[in-house]
């Protein structure tokens, strides 16, 4: 069985108010968030979970209502720069699993011309309903997924991406939210997407504050607990630098 190594690639940092980090959280509290894309090595070709953020200014404008302090991105933290540290070029990436269609997770999706893209089928259907009216997904991303790169898109739920890697729809944070389960020597790892943004969401059993369904968040957290040995909340700053050789090495 293939066993993979996961590298959390830091893509930026920000500060979030407590009531956005946690459902019914304390507005007076603040929590540091980190932004990531996740590089998975060990298969035939490099794989990514999410593609990260380049346009920090646009994200800061669009998400200003949830940011206590705006996103900052240090030199070398753009996705392509982080991948270059591993000798990976954008054209080398063979597969990308998108946890959900928010801007900070898909901004750079168009930089990977050869990757098969895995996205929640029910989520994409809802995101493109009514001619995209009211969609939470960036227009350029929907254009890519439904038109210019349609032949590279796998829009379905709970699918095997590769032996030892599969998606699991969880919802909660957004209708398109899916987690990614990866088998490693350390155990089965869950890359949660924003249904679990901080590991504290799981530890406290307290849903994220930014969600479209509280009920789905709690159900999603139960699915994640039952499926994984190791849980990596999508924005938990503790992951940055925690695995110098990669998780599962």
N, C-alpha and C positions, 0 to 999 in steps of 0.2 A: 504494500500500500504506500502511495506517495505521502510523504509527510513534509509539510511546508514550513517555511520560516516567514514570519510577518514582521515588517519594519514600519512602525508608526513614523511618518514623515511630517514634522512640524511645519505648518503653513501659516501661522499667525497666532496672535493672542488678543484677548479682550476681557472685559469685565461685565458681568451680567447681574442684574438685581435679583434678590432672593425670590420674588414672586414670579419671575420668569424662569428661574432655574428649577423651582419647585411649585407644584400646584398648591395654592393656598399658602405659599411661602411668605416669609417676612420681607416686606418691601425695603426695610431699613438695612438688610444684609446685602452683601455683595459677594460674588463668587467668580474667581478667575476661570476663564474658559480658554482652551487651546483649540486651534483648527488643525486638522490633519487630512492627508491622504495616506492610504495604506498600501504599501508595496508587498506583494506576496511572491516569494521566490521558491523554487523547487520543482515547478512544473516545466513543461516544454518551453514556455515563454513566460516572461514576467507578466504578472497580473496586478491590477489595481482595484481597490475598493474606494470609490469616489475619486475625483480628479482635482479637488482643491480649488483655490481662489487666486486669481491674478488681479482682478479689478477691485482693489480694496476700497477705493473711493466710492464706487457704485454700491458696494455692499454696505458700507457705513451709512450712506444716504438711505438706502432701502430698509435697513434694519435699525435705524436710529431709535425707534420707539422701544427696543428691547436692549439696547446697549447702554450700560452705565458709563463705560469708557470705550471709545471706538477701537476697532481692530487695528493692530499694528503688525507690520510684516517686516522682519529684518532682512538685510541682504543675504541671499542664499536660501531663503525660505520659500521662494516660488517653487511650484511643483516640478518643473523641468530641471531646475537647479538641484533640487533634492535628489531626483532620479539620477542625475549625472554623477552623483557621488558613488553610485553603484554601477556605473558604466551602462546605464539604461537610457536609451534614446526614446522619444515619444513613439517613433515608428516600430520599436521593438515590442511594445506592449501588445499582448495577444488577446487579453480579455479585460473587461471593466465591469464590475458590479456596482450599480448606483444604489446607495441606501435610500435616497429620496431625492426629490427634484428641487430642493432649495438651492439658491444661488451659490452659497459657499461650498457646496458639495459637487456642483456640476459646471462651474464657470469655465473650466479648462477642458471640457469634454471634447471640444472640436480640435484639440491639439494632438489627438491620437488616431491617425488615419487608418490604421490597420486592425484596430481592436473590435472584437465582437462585444456588444454592449448589452448587459442584462439589467432590465428594469421591471418593476412590478407591473403586471398586465392590467390589473384592476385599477391601479394608481394612474397609469398612463391614460387609460380610458376616461377616467374622471377628469384628469388634467386637460384633456383635449375636447371634452364635451362642450356643446353649444359654441362651436368654432372658437374654442379657447377662452370664451368669455368668462371672466372671473377666475382664471387659472392662477394658481400659486407658483407655477413653474415659469422660468424665464422663457421668453419667446424664442430666443436663439437656440435654446435646448430643445424645445418642442419641434422647431424647424428641422433640427438635426435628426431627432429620433423618428419623426414621421415622414420626412421627405429626403433630405440630402444623404442621410446615412441609413435609411430604412432597411436596406438589405443586410446591414450588420447588426440589427437590433433584435434581441430576443425579449419580447414583452410577455412575460408569463410569471406565475407565482410558484414558489416552492419547487425550484428546479435545480438539478445537478449542473453546476457550472463546469466542474472537472471532477475526477475521482477524488473524494475527500473534501470537496468544497461545494456548498449548496446555499441557496437563498431560502429565507423563511419570512413570509409576510407577517408583520406585526402590527401595522397601523398605528394609531394613537397620535403620534406627533403630526403626521400628515396621512392622507389616504394612500399615498404611494410608499409608505415607510416599510422597508424590509431589512432584516438582519442578514448577515453572512456568516455561516459556520465553516470553520477551517480546521482540519485535522493537523495537529503538529505533534512533535515528540513530547511537548509539555501537556498535551491533552487537547480536547476540542475547544477552540477559541470562538467566541461570538463577537463579531464586530457589529455593534448594536444599531448603528445609525442613531438619530436624535431621539428615538423613543426612550433611550437611556443616554442622556447627555453626560452626566457625571456618575461615577460608580456609587456615589451617595444616593442617587435615585433608587438603586437596587437595595443598598444597605438599609436605607430608611423606609423602603417600600413606599416612596412618595413620588408620584408621577411628575414629569417635567411640566413646568408652568406654561410653556408654549405648546399647546396640543389642540387638535380638532375634536378629540374624544378622550375624556378621562377614562371611561370604561375600557376602551381599547388599549390605552396605555397600561393599565393594570393587567389586562389579559396578556398583552405582549410581554410584559416583564415576567409573568409566570411561564410563558413559552420559552423565554430566554433562559430562565433558571433551570428549566427541565431539560434543555437541549445542550447546555455548555458546561465545561469544566472551568473555563476562564472567561470572564466577561470584561470587555473593554468598552466603557462608555465613550461615546464618539467625541466628546469635547473635554474629557478629563485631563487636566494638565499633568497629572502624575505619570502619564505614559511617555512624555517627552524625556528622552534620555534614559528611560528605565530598562531598555533592552539594547545595549550597545552592539550586540551581535545578532539581534533579532530575536523575537519570541519564537521558541521552538528550535533554536540552534543547538 
